[in-house]
Amino acid sequence: MPIFMRQKGVERLTRQEYHDLLVATSEAGGFPAINPRPDGRDVDCSFSTPDGRRCAVGVLLPLDQAAALEKALGGWCLSDVLPSIEDFIPENVNKEEMKLVQLAHDQLAYSWSHERFVKAIAFLKVPATT
């Protein structure tokens, strides 16, 4: 299912490559990444899930790093992890844009819509040049 994603030693993705990866992962059913809370009452967004899904940030991280960060942070907020993942943020994508992408993922997590997600991340698409 997942398109995947990021491996150690691979150069940073470009802005367009990240956009395309997000669209392809969504289209293939790789989003959202949510895990049940230990209390069983709700679910939390997650970098990765046992069934291979990733969040919009998690697609950038090698699986071992995503799991280690999640374990170290417990519940996480993108602002808290940005320093740890700076080497993986795509070229020409700033931290505020990363937050917008993650917000789009999180807002749709409980009722995923590929079309709405693609529309929400359209700002990442690089205009074609002639």
N, C-alpha and C positions, 0 to 999 in steps of 0.2 A: 504494500500500500504506500508507505512513504516514498517520496521522490528521492531523496536524500543526497542530501543535506550537506553537512559540513564535516570534513575530516581533518585531522591534525596535519599541519604542514601545507595545507592548501592556501593559496593566496586569498586575500579578502575578495568577497564578491563585489561586483560593481552594483550600483544602484539599480540598474535595469535587471541584472541577474537576480538580485534579491526580490524585486517585484515579480519576475517570472517564476521564481521558486515558490513564492507565497501563493500565486495563482495556481500553479501546477499541484502543489500540495493540497490546497483546498479542493480543487477539482477531483483529485484522487481520493478524497475522503480522509486526508491526514490531519485535519483539524476538526474539532477543537481538542486540546489536550487537557482533560480534567480527570482528577482522581477523587475517590471518596475520602472524606475526612475520617480520621480514626473513630470519631463518635458516631459515624454512620448517618448523621442528620443531613448532611449537605455534601457538596463537592467543591474542590478547589482547583483553580487553574494550575497547570504544572508545566515545567519545561518539557517533560516527556512522560509517557505512560507505559505500563507494561505491554499494552497492545500495539506499541510502535508509533502512536501519535506524538506530535510535537506542538508546542505553541509557536507563535510567530517569532519569538526570540530563540526558542529552543532549536529551531531548524538551522540556526547558525553555529551551534555548538556541537563538538564531538560528544557522543552519547555519554562517555565516562565523565566528561567535565560537567555536562548538564546534571547528571545524577549526583555528582559530588557537591555541586553548588546548591542543589535543592536540599540535599541532606544537611548541609552546613547551615543553611538559612531557614529551614523549616518552611513556614509560610514566607513568601517573598514578595517584594515589591520591586519593580523594574529599577526604580531609582537606587535601591540598595545594591543591585547587582551590576549596574553599569560599569563601575570601575573594574570589576572582575572580567567583564566580557568585551572591553574596549577593543582588544585585538581582533575581535570577530565582527564588529560593526562594519557593514558594507561601506565601500568608498562613497563619499559624497552623500552620506546619510548622517544627519546629526542626531544628538540624543533626544531632542524634542520629537523628531520624526519617529524614532524608535518607540517612544512612549505612545505616539498616536497609533502606530501599527499594533502594538500590544493591546492598547485600549480597544481597537476594532475587534481583535480576537476575543478579548475577555467579554465584551458586551454581547457578542453573538454566541458565547460558549454554551448557553443553555437552550438555544434554538438556532442552530447553525444555518446560515444561508450563504451559499457560495456567491451568489449574485450581489448580496449586500456587502460581503467582505471585499470582493473585487472593487466595488464602487468606493468603499471606505479607504482603500489603499491606492487608489488611482493617482494620488499625488506623487507616488514613487516612480511612476512611469516616465521614462525619459523621452521627450518629443523626438520624433524621427528627423534626421537632418537630410537635406538633399544636396 
